């Protein structure tokens, strides 16, 4: 599971060091990096990407929202592997799409992790910390502890 927040630099070639805690999950099979939904990137292990792909491919091509989702996920998707020093190469077109330049925030999101520009991540933190609206936003989700 991907948890926590880490700030790492991106070198001139677009290589981003992956946190040590994440490397074991990605090292064996690699991963897919694709466009996220909030001006960020999502990095998904191969099994998670295949599961999401299967779900997307079950949607109707006649549904306009499904077509947009297909384009968003598949047209930006790139397979990446972790090199011997623990980095992945983030393609230039993806770095440009989310304004990654020099620094990146790597943010755990459960079964995947996200890559943000530090500025965009700061804005996201502000949104998450807006008083009671956060609790109200999630009120309809079943987040009971199961006990």
C-alpha positions as CSV (number, residue, x, y, z in Angstrom):
1,X,0.0,0.0,0.0
2,X,1.2,3.5,-0.9
3,X,1.1,5.9,2.1
4,X,2.8,9.2,3.0
5,X,4.2,12.2,1.3
6,X,7.7,12.7,-0.1
7,X,9.4,15.5,-1.9
8,X,12.0,14.5,-4.4
9,X,13.9,16.2,-7.2
10,X,13.5,15.4,-10.9
11,X,16.7,15.6,-12.9
12,X,17.1,17.2,-16.3
13,X,16.4,13.9,-18.0
14,X,13.0,13.5,-16.2
15,X,14.2,10.8,-13.7
16,X,12.4,10.8,-10.4
17,X,13.6,8.9,-7.3
18,X,10.8,6.7,-5.9
19,X,10.6,6.4,-2.2
20,X,12.2,3.2,-0.9
21,X,8.9,2.1,0.6
22,X,7.3,2.1,-2.8
23,X,10.1,0.4,-4.8
24,X,9.5,-3.1,-3.7
25,X,5.9,-2.9,-5.0
26,X,7.0,-1.5,-8.4
27,X,10.4,-3.3,-8.9
28,X,9.2,-6.7,-9.9
29,X,6.7,-5.7,-12.7
30,X,7.2,-2.0,-13.3
31,X,4.2,0.4,-13.3
32,X,2.1,2.7,-15.5
33,X,2.1,6.4,-15.1
34,X,-0.8,8.3,-16.5
35,X,-2.8,11.6,-16.1
36,X,-4.6,12.0,-12.8
37,X,-7.9,13.8,-12.3
38,X,-6.6,16.9,-10.5
39,X,-3.7,18.2,-12.6
40,X,-1.4,15.4,-11.2
41,X,-0.1,12.1,-12.4
42,X,-1.1,8.7,-11.1
43,X,1.4,5.8,-10.8
44,X,-0.3,2.4,-10.8
45,X,1.2,-1.1,-10.4
46,X,0.6,-3.4,-13.4
47,X,-2.2,-5.4,-11.6
48,X,-4.0,-2.2,-10.6
49,X,-3.7,-0.7,-14.1
50,X,-4.9,-3.9,-15.7
51,X,-7.9,-3.9,-13.3
52,X,-8.8,-0.3,-14.1
53,X,-8.3,-0.9,-17.8
54,X,-10.7,-3.8,-17.7
55,X,-13.3,-1.7,-16.0
56,X,-12.9,1.1,-18.5
57,X,-13.0,-1.3,-21.5
58,X,-16.4,-2.5,-20.2
59,X,-17.9,0.9,-20.7
60,X,-19.8,1.7,-23.9
61,X,-17.9,3.6,-26.6
62,X,-21.2,5.4,-27.3
63,X,-21.1,7.0,-23.9
64,X,-19.3,10.4,-24.2
65,X,-18.1,10.4,-20.6
66,X,-16.6,6.9,-21.1
67,X,-14.8,8.1,-24.2
68,X,-13.3,11.0,-22.3
69,X,-12.2,8.7,-19.5
70,X,-10.6,6.3,-22.0
71,X,-8.7,9.2,-23.6
72,X,-7.6,10.6,-20.3
73,X,-6.3,7.3,-18.9
74,X,-5.0,5.5,-22.1
75,X,-3.6,8.3,-24.2
76,X,-1.4,9.6,-21.4
77,X,-0.4,6.1,-20.1
78,X,3.3,5.1,-20.2
79,X,4.9,2.0,-18.8
80,X,7.8,2.7,-16.5
81,X,10.3,0.6,-14.7
82,X,12.4,1.3,-11.6
83,X,16.1,1.6,-12.5
84,X,18.9,0.1,-10.3
85,X,19.1,3.3,-8.2
86,X,15.4,3.5,-7.6
87,X,14.2,6.0,-10.2
88,X,11.5,6.1,-12.9
89,X,11.6,8.2,-16.1
90,X,8.6,10.5,-16.2
91,X,8.1,11.3,-19.9
92,X,8.4,14.9,-20.9
93,X,4.9,15.3,-22.2
94,X,3.6,14.1,-18.8
95,X,5.9,16.5,-16.9
96,X,4.7,19.4,-19.0
97,X,1.1,18.5,-18.6
98,X,1.3,18.9,-14.8
99,X,4.0,21.5,-14.6
100,X,6.7,19.3,-13.0
101,X,10.0,21.1,-13.1
102,X,12.8,20.3,-10.8
103,X,10.8,19.1,-7.8
104,X,7.9,16.8,-7.3
105,X,5.6,15.7,-4.4
106,X,5.0,11.9,-4.3
107,X,1.8,11.2,-2.4
108,X,0.5,7.8,-1.4
109,X,-3.2,7.1,-2.3
110,X,-3.7,3.5,-1.2
111,X,-3.3,1.2,-4.1
112,X,-1.6,3.8,-6.3
113,X,0.5,7.0,-5.7
114,X,0.3,10.4,-7.2
115,X,3.0,12.8,-8.5
116,X,2.3,16.6,-8.0
117,X,4.1,19.8,-8.6
118,X,4.8,21.3,-5.1
119,X,2.6,24.3,-5.9
120,X,-0.4,22.1,-7.0
121,X,0.1,19.9,-4.0
122,X,0.0,23.0,-1.7
123,X,-3.3,24.0,-3.2
124,X,-4.7,20.5,-2.7
125,X,-3.7,20.6,1.0
126,X,-5.6,23.8,1.3
127,X,-8.7,22.3,-0.2
128,X,-8.4,19.3,2.2
129,X,-8.1,21.5,5.2
130,X,-11.2,23.7,4.6
131,X,-13.0,23.2,7.9
132,X,-16.2,21.2,8.1
133,X,-16.6,21.0,4.3
134,X,-14.3,18.0,4.3
135,X,-16.4,16.0,6.7
136,X,-19.6,16.9,4.9
137,X,-18.2,16.0,1.6
138,X,-17.5,12.4,2.7
139,X,-20.7,12.0,4.8
140,X,-22.4,9.7,2.3
141,X,-19.4,7.3,2.1
142,X,-19.5,4.2,4.3
143,X,-16.2,4.8,6.2
144,X,-17.3,2.8,9.3
145,X,-14.5,0.9,11.0
146,X,-16.5,-2.3,10.6
147,X,-16.7,-3.0,14.3
